[in-house]
């Protein structure tokens, strides 16, 4: 009987510990997905995260994060953008719940002119990307993030040729690529 009580006691502890570890882990994925989606205007009706490359150095004030997120743009929205262009983007309703996240004004057509504000003063990060462009933006403050070549090439093509749209937010740059059914959010700092 004593052995049975002993086992029951430790079984209860094991369940409590498993719940303390498991519940936050299970809840983290939906939270992270929701956080990533918050950077995209709700009116674009984006619901799928396709690619994530993020790095973080430190936390809180003074911490630095750099990343590139890719989302699937619905075909109906891509078609509307091809038809209406920046008029569609300029007249989108603002996000209701997300503060500064997902809010962009002053939409532009590509190609984007990369000025000195884009360039990276650090060549250390160049080992993480193969062509100038979005990699320079991401490494602006010397905190590079590795990108899969396929995504880097797609973003650089979109930035350097007509047919896509971009805007700067409070933090980051959003690029809408209707021909690729993609929305890109790039941020540095």
Secondary structure, DSSP 8 states (H G I E B T S, - for coil): -HHHHHHHHHHHHHHHHHHHHHHHHHHHHHHHHHHHHTTS-GGG---EEEEEEEEEES-STT-EEEEEEEEE--HHHHHHHHHHTHHHHHTS---SSSTTTT---S-EESS----TTT--S-SGGGGG-SSSSHHHHHTTTS------HHHHHHHHHHHHSSS-EEEE-SSSEEEEEGGGTEEEEEE--
